[in-house]
Amino acid sequence: MRWAYTAEQIRAAEQPLLAAGEPLMRRAAYGLAQQILRLLRARHSRVSGATVAALVGKGNNGGDALWALAFLRRRGVHAVAIPVGADHGAAITAADLHAEGRDALLQAGGSMATHVPEDTAVVVDAIFGTGFRGSADVPTMLRDAGVTVPEHAVVVACDVPSGLNASTGEIPGVVLPADLTVTFGGLKTGLLLGEGPRVAGRVELIDVGLEPLLGETPTDQMVGVFEKDTSAPVGAVFAPPVWDAHKYSRGVIAISAGSPQYPGAAVLTVAAAVATGVGMVRWVGVTGDDGDDDSDTVSAGVVAAHPEVIAGHEADGRADAWVLGPGWGTGENVHARYRQVLDLAGQRGTPVVLDASALELINNDDVARFAEIRRAGGAVVLTPHAGELGRLEERLLTEPGADDSHGRVDAVELWRARRMAAHVGAHVLLKGPTTVIAAPDGQARLDTTGGPELATAGSGDTLAGLVGSALGRTLPKTGSGTLDTLDKIAAAVRLHALAGRRAQQYGPFGASALAPAVREVLAEVGE
Ligand SMILES: NC(=O)C1=CN([C@@H]2O[C@H](COP(=O)(O)OP(=O)(O)OC[C@H]3O[C@@H](n4cnc5c(N)ncnc54)[C@H](O)[C@@H]3O)[C@@H](O)[C@H]2O)[C@@H](O)CC1
């Protein structure tokens, strides 16, 4: 796992090193130059004679690019810098650029220009970096300056695409989308959330020596990141059973999901939990303990698809984790079931996942119930998408003065997930292109691995089943007690993402393909 930071945290970490005279800019520039050389070798098979042009603003971000061009020039690259931006209404010139960087480029034999040469292979966007404030329309700035970016050129953003807020991922104006972003010192949250992933392209991190200082950032103020090349603890959380396991020691996952209107949700949630290999999956209907014909239809469907499932209507049975809500709809009994399970979980310390329809039932009175569950050793996990989180906010955060958004420095998804987690005292798994997981104490994780193939009906039911399994199977008796709730949720999110990618290998798919893919992924993880 890597960590991501706001621009302010990165700048704070830089300060002591800069004061001590550490050559951070040259380290950053060298890393940028290396990445560009790699691109040139891969795409053009030659470095010497290739043209690299940088759009250079007057700040340190431009300084990075000028130094990088100087390094490239020494490798025979035709290195060109184009000043872009304005100062008090007048277009900036070479004289306004970072002086040392400009001199280094000129001494190395590079040049200044007013346009991007037509044969340019790589265009470096170094107009604004973390010092960007307010809003900018970069394509218009370029047009006004008479600068055209050739269509065939690869665009490399220096630190962040100019015009992107490095902390929040917001683009108040318009940016030049990058194919590659080479970022310095630490990952910025704005590259991973909001508009960032859409415009940053591939992100490469250059170590400039900030790690020891960034490591002092309190863990509730930074965010752990799971990317394609780093693994959430899937193997540890979804570990194979120990040799003397019995069905109860492996975990019993109790699932109350589905309704006559949405019977498939029950099957999908159950399928996901079963696919992870637990001791037992129980399905519990939402009717009273007597059941009724409607609920029996759902029950019959679940058992037909998964004969190993114990289906019934009693909540008061064995459960190492509960999953409530997928496909419940708004039936009249759901509220009673919801309350009953929360009360039982509070008495026993059982983790509870609240998904879909169950999220619509949460109100501020439940905050005390959630606290009871946590005190008893359990956890509560809410799994909203943005719309569901919005409705939760409307219901729970409407008291006067609750809107503290003007002080926000984080990406809005991160901020919203953290705020809700802190308010209700539950973990919040916010689904989206980048998944955010926030703990009540402010710790957070991002997962960037899930692809758009997961945006399909029933995918959320599957995820709820996986989260339930992660929480129920890893109670201390299974030997995984050192993993905390955040790790377990992150493992479920990652497993879901991996299953999506696996299912996609066989072509487009619906959510019922995810559970078989979960088994394939876990078979490989266990190897
Ligand atoms: N702090 C440091 O010394 C280091 C910083 N590094 C680089 O420095 C960058 C930050 O440098 P700076 O703080 O100089 O800032 P930038 O280079 O990001 O930009 C600052 C300039 O842009 C102007 N500006 C900001 N928003 C604008 C807007 N909306 N419209 C028009 N002009 C606007 C500012 O007035 C300022 O002149 C980082 O992104 C990184 O690339 C690296 O060299 C490593 C070391």
The ligand as a Tripos MOL2 file, in Angstrom:
@<TRIPOS>MOLECULE
LIG
   45    49     1     0     0
SMALL
NO_CHARGES

@<TRIPOS>ATOM
      1 N1          8.4110   23.3210   -3.1960 N.am      1 LIG1
      2 C1          9.5040   22.9860   -3.9180 C.2       1 LIG1
      3 O1         10.5560   23.5830   -3.8630 O.2       1 LIG1
      4 C2          9.4320   21.8770   -4.8480 C.2       1 LIG1
      5 C3          8.3750   21.9370   -5.7000 C.2       1 LIG1
      6 N2          8.3860   21.2150   -6.7830 N.pl3     1 LIG1
      7 C4          7.5620   21.6770   -7.8890 C.3       1 LIG1
      8 O2          7.0300   22.9440   -7.6100 O.3       1 LIG1
      9 C5          5.6330   22.9480   -7.8530 C.3       1 LIG1
     10 C6          4.9960   23.9890   -7.0200 C.3       1 LIG1
     11 O3          5.6270   25.1860   -7.3780 O.3       1 LIG1
     12 P1          5.0640   26.6300   -7.0510 P.3       1 LIG1
     13 O4          4.6830   26.6990   -5.6390 O.co2     1 LIG1
     14 O5          6.0750   27.5910   -7.5390 O.co2     1 LIG1
     15 O6          3.7350   26.7450   -7.8850 O.3       1 LIG1
     16 P2          3.4040   26.4050   -9.4090 P.3       1 LIG1
     17 O7          4.6310   26.2680  -10.2120 O.co2     1 LIG1
     18 O8          2.4700   25.3010   -9.3720 O.co2     1 LIG1
     19 O9          2.6010   27.6760   -9.9090 O.3       1 LIG1
     20 C7          2.7540   28.8730   -9.3140 C.3       1 LIG1
     21 C8          2.5210   30.0270  -10.2600 C.3       1 LIG1
     22 O10         1.2940   29.9330  -10.9150 O.3       1 LIG1
     23 C9          0.4930   31.0840  -10.6000 C.3       1 LIG1
     24 N3         -0.9050   30.6830  -10.5490 N.ar      1 LIG1
     25 C10        -1.4900   29.8780   -9.6370 C.ar      1 LIG1
     26 N4         -2.7930   29.7130   -9.9270 N.ar      1 LIG1
     27 C11        -3.0360   30.4260  -11.0480 C.ar      1 LIG1
     28 C12        -4.1940   30.6570  -11.8290 C.ar      1 LIG1
     29 N5         -5.3780   30.1140  -11.5270 N.pl3     1 LIG1
     30 N6         -4.0850   31.4380  -12.9310 N.ar      1 LIG1
     31 C13        -2.9190   31.9910  -13.2600 C.ar      1 LIG1
     32 N7         -1.7770   31.8440  -12.5570 N.ar      1 LIG1
     33 C14        -1.8340   31.0500  -11.4460 C.ar      1 LIG1
     34 C15         1.0500   31.5840   -9.2920 C.3       1 LIG1
     35 O11         0.7970   32.9370   -9.1230 O.3       1 LIG1
     36 C16         2.5230   31.2890   -9.4410 C.3       1 LIG1
     37 O12         3.1520   32.2940  -10.1560 O.3       1 LIG1
     38 C17         5.2190   21.5450   -7.6090 C.3       1 LIG1
     39 O13         4.0380   21.2000   -8.2800 O.3       1 LIG1
     40 C18         6.4010   20.7820   -8.1490 C.3       1 LIG1
     41 O14         6.2800   20.6190   -9.5420 O.3       1 LIG1
     42 C19         9.4720   20.2900   -7.0840 C.3       1 LIG1
     43 O15        10.4380   20.9930   -7.7610 O.3       1 LIG1
     44 C20        10.1040   19.7260   -5.8470 C.3       1 LIG1
     45 C21        10.4760   20.8210   -4.9180 C.3       1 LIG1
@<TRIPOS>BOND
     1     1     2 1
     2     2     3 2
     3     2     4 1
     4     4     5 2
     5     4    45 1
     6     5     6 1
     7     6     7 1
     8     6    42 1
     9     7     8 1
    10     7    40 1
    11     8     9 1
    12     9    10 1
    13     9    38 1
    14    10    11 1
    15    11    12 1
    16    12    13 2
    17    12    14 1
    18    12    15 1
    19    15    16 1
    20    16    17 2
    21    16    18 1
    22    16    19 1
    23    19    20 1
    24    20    21 1
    25    21    22 1
    26    21    36 1
    27    22    23 1
    28    23    24 1
    29    23    34 1
    30    24    25 ar
    31    24    33 ar
    32    25    26 ar
    33    26    27 ar
    34    27    28 ar
    35    27    33 ar
    36    28    29 1
    37    28    30 ar
    38    30    31 ar
    39    31    32 ar
    40    32    33 ar
    41    34    35 1
    42    34    36 1
    43    36    37 1
    44    38    39 1
    45    38    40 1
    46    40    41 1
    47    42    43 1
    48    42    44 1
    49    44    45 1
@<TRIPOS>SUBSTRUCTURE
     1 LIG1         1 GROUP 0 **** ****
